[in-house]
Amino acid sequence: MKPKTIYVSWIKTPISGIMLFPFLLIRKNLKGSGKANKIINHETIHFHQAIETLVLPFYIIYVINYLLNLLKYKNHNTAYKNILAEKEAFSNDSNLDYLETRKKYCWLS
């Protein structure tokens, strides 16, 4: 299963894209760029994480993980970068072949 990528103009900086299952919403001005490919790969990693947890639990885990990180780090950017789902996505979003070898549930370990 693959996500449906939609380019939208309403997403503003600093966000370049977001995965709202089963869609990837990417900033329209990035269409066709190398940055778009990286963002699509990043958000597709989240898409697979969501499938592994039957979608809704993915968002619950994501928010709880963020809130716990916020209590721990007391900084939005540090809390965000340390969300389990984001750590896997950021570590592998430049590797456009990553999804071919990705192990299921690896982000939860």
Secondary structure, DSSP 8 states (H G I E B T S, - for coil): ---EEEEESS--TT--EEEETTEEEEEGGGTTSHHHHHHHHHHHHHHHHHHHTTSHHHHHHHHHHHHHHHHHH--HHHHHHTSHHHHHHHHHTT-TTHHHH--TTGGG-
